[in-house]
Each structure stands twice: as structure tokens, then as C-alpha cells.
């Protein structure tokens, strides 16, 4: 009897699930598509034949599941949401087809105050308004999305995020220029007490504050992901809001702050990966740090980024802790690392660190637990060696680096560092010279580690058979192997044979059919 009851319960649950799907489908089926056209006469009903003249009319009328289609043109409005959508029936405001849409006004131009809102393909111009956050996700606008948008011309903070579960994707944010001049905090992107925020494939530039800034005393803040972004410092490109072109205006690329007073107010779980974070030589009269990591942050992952042309690449300040800095290319900065006030709990692994005046230094108390593993240090004029070092490579750097724990001094034989190709040549001493690091299982490009007998040093894991050092196994590599092949496989290769070249994938001293088979297995496509 009990089994029959259980079966009936399962059937009932399946019935309710089926009805829920039907209701959801019905809701989508009954959703309304509203149309807005700036050139339309007033009095329209929002249909395709009689569109609204103003976007706000579409927003006012849209119910959960509805879509507001905005046709091309410039709209002088300040937009504010009036109701929430839901997880299955969001309210969407989007540009019609491939139309170009601008909302332009000297005020806050978009105020998101409700949940489950999607804004897609709409551009915003604040005309250098002094309103704080010309595009703003207010507290309560959770589960909302802004994508495929350009946000231009603010006199204060530009994109303000004060909500949870927010997605910013494929957005270009530029010219947050305070008329009070350089280094007056007007940030491109300003984050306060927010969680589960993703900023993806976003470009930001030209701010008299920071490119991306986290508010000092706003918490809790946690679970922040910044990936595949392009954030850069440059001299102001044109005369803007009273500031002269050519002025050095920006403070830092990414500045994360927290309370200096409350000892329990930690922010946590920040990941920055696959981003370009850079300055310019001309703008170095400004502070110009790529990553200014201040105060109480923990569980921070800095992975697979390019940090270059900054005054300082990475600054860390106690009592932040639990940092992983891995698979980054850190090159051409004045200084690579600065450790302040005894910061500790930092693992720095599998980075290529090249071409600095100062490799690292500290202020205040010496750093605590600071571990360096599988890094390449190349070309630095001066600096300290702080922390412990395990299986790193040093070349043309200040003396006194630790000569134990598998560390080596050798030319890493990079492919072409002058052309910014930091991959390893096939016979580089950095190949198979590392140790396993459980927190680092792939390289900068997502290649699994190790590819050979052990981890390679630096940001790149060498792919066997990559004869031209471009990171792919392609037709050029097949051609190189064909030219180098010298017969079928040797049944008994000489003991201690050295690789015959980059096409000798099995390292047995000759290029043969076994190597061709291995190359075919790794083939990624044409050039």
C-alpha cells in the first residue's frame, strides 16, 4: 500500500510540474510586444502600427514577460522602471533589430528599481550630468541585466551597481569626467554593497577616478566576477567637461576598498580573470595601479590577466588574505608588486613577470605567508625577494634570490618577448621544470597542466608539437613536422636521447610516425 501511495505522489508531482510548464508557456504566449519610435506622433497605443513616442510609455505599460522594442533614434528621457518581472517572465527593453538607439539627457538616464529587468542594445548619454550614477542599479533591482550598451559622458560615477545578481555584458563605459578636474572621484563603474555581480566582455576608459571602484564602507559585498574585460588608463583624448585633452586624469584601473575600522567587515569572493588591465607610459604622472587591493578582502583570485604599462601592477594591503595570483602576464610596468602592512596568505604561481624597474617591495611590516611557485622572473633592475620560492626561474634580475627549492637561473628562451609572445620554446629550461600546484590546473589559455612530465614554469604550458609557438596545433605545425620527419618510429631509441626539435613530440631524438600520430591527436584546426 505504501508503494502505491508513493507512486501516486510521484504522479501528482509530475502533474503539477506539467501544469507549471503549461502556465509558464501560456504566460510567454500571452506576452505583449510594445513598440516605441521617436518619430511617431503622440497618442499611439504601442502597437507596431501606432508606436509610443517615448520609451517610458513602453516601460509603464510593460507587464512581466513583455518586450518593449525601441526603434532607432535619440530619445531625450530619464527612464525609470515601475514594476518587476520574474525569473521566467522578465521585462525586456531592447533595441529593435539592429537599430541604433540613444537615450540622451543631462540627468540620470536609467534608474533600475525593480527585479528581473533586461536592457539590451540601448545606449545612454548623460551629457556630463552631476547626478551620482547616470545609469544606476538601485538596491532592489536584483536579477537584472544590461547588455550590448554604450554608456557615455557622466560628470560623476557612471555605472552604479547597488543590487544583487546583476549581469553587465558587452558594454562600453567611457568618459566619467568631473568638472572639478583630474583625480576627483568619478568612476566608470562603481560597486557598493552588491553580491553575485558579473561584469563580462566590458570595456571602460577615461575617468577622473578609477575605472572600476568598490566602495569602502559598503558591505556585505561578495561573489564578484570580472572576466574578459578591457580596462585601461590613458590621457584624456578630447577636451571634455572643462578638462583639457592630454591631461592625465585617472587614478587606478581597479580599486577594491573596504572598511578600515570594522575588523569583521570582510568582503570576499572576487575573481578577476582574462582581462587586459593597463596604463600608458604617458599617463604615469597619475598613481596608475592596475590592481589596488586594499583592506579587508579575502578569497581573491587574479587569474589569466595581462597587466602592463602601469606604474604598479599589483598592490596588496593587510589585513586582506587568501589570494591566488596565477597564470598572469605581468610586463612593462614600473613596478610589479607592492606588499603593505604585513599582508599575507598569498599564493603567486605560474606567472610570467617581465621587464620592470622594480620587481617587488614592501612598506610597513614584512608580508606574512607569501608563496611563489612556478613563476618566471625576467629582466628587472632592482627589488626585494620576499616570501618563499619553490621552482621558479630567474634571469637578469637582482641578486640574492633563493637558490634552493628547485629554483634555477637560466634564460627562459621565450618565443619572442619583444613581440609580446611569452610562450616557451620547445627547448626552454622552463619546460617540465615546475611542481604540481593544486590550485592551478590550466594555463593562461585554458590548456591543461601538465602537458609533459611536469608543470611548465610561467603563464603558458607548452603544447607539444607547436613548432611556431602560436599556441595552436595547426597546418603550420603539420608542415614543420613533415619537413622534419626522418622515418618510422625507432623501436629502441637511444638512452638519454634529447628532443630533435619542436616536432619531436615524444622526445625520443627523432621525428617519426609516432610524432605524426601525436600531432594529429592534438590538431586544433587550420592556421
PyMOL commands that set and color helices and strands:
alter all, ss='L'
color gray80, all
select helices_A, chain A and resi 2-29+55-61+281-283+417-419+475-484+513-522
alter helices_A, ss='H'
color red, helices_A
select strands_A, chain A and resi 33-36+67-70+73-75+79-80+91-95+101-104+110-112+117-120+122-129+135-137+145-154+159-161+166-176+189-191+195-200+203-207+212-214+222-227+230-232+254-256+267-273+276-278+289-293+297-303+306-308+312-317+321-326+329-331+335-340+346-349+352-363+370-373+376-382+388-390+393-395+408-409+414-416+421-424
alter strands_A, ss='S'
color yellow, strands_A
deselect
rebuild
show_as cartoon
